[in-house]
Amino acid sequence: MSARGYKEAQDLPRRFYKTADVAAGEGGFVVRLDGRTPRTPAGKPLAAPTKPLAELVAAEWKAQGEHILIATMPAMRLANTALDHIGQAREAVVAEVARYAGSELLCYRAEAPQTLVERQAKQWQPLLDWAGDELGIALELAQGVVHRQQPPASLERAGALAGELDDFALAGLAHATALFGSAVLAFALQRGRLSGADAHALSRLDETFQEERWGIDAEAAERTGALAAEAAMLERWFAALR
């Protein structure tokens, strides 16, 4: 290990517990480390409304080695967000989901090359049709990058659907919306219409097309892998809430 790597390891918090499990408790089910419940940054017990979701968070604690790597614990971080922030900022979070619907990724179509135009239509349009037919979020297409105003009723509907969710589901939806740059893909994942892998792939359809033509570098591949892991976690997150 290099001197820099050694210092970074020394700066990381050491694992201070042997076991991680869950039990019924305040807020539904709490995570326990050696029988004691850790706290969120705001001092709340680390809890989840369902046992499977608490187990998802506990599994991240179990997977830690000698040092605790917070970057490898996305479900724990999202649980902290749900517990500490969503309840106090629901209006703003709901508005952010609606804002993404107003600039919906799946609506912005390439003008060329034809192969990309066809790929977008084939893979994105069924999701937009589903959003309009099943969710009442009817959105209009645009070409290029010029902003197109979306129907206000559709944006209100997106916000209303987000607002119906509990704090944990809304935290997941907001995270998915930002991750994919798409409210439609986020709703599709939250409702089980898409897997995390499929939602992630659809969100970067344009990037994949460019990579097929020009290749991909190691740094971009690493970032893509990290985003794919976040999408997979979100799939498990929503499944654990159902």
Order of alpha helices (4+ residues) and beta strands (2+ residues): alpha-beta-beta-beta-alpha-alpha-alpha-beta-alpha-beta-alpha-alpha-alpha-alpha-alpha-alpha
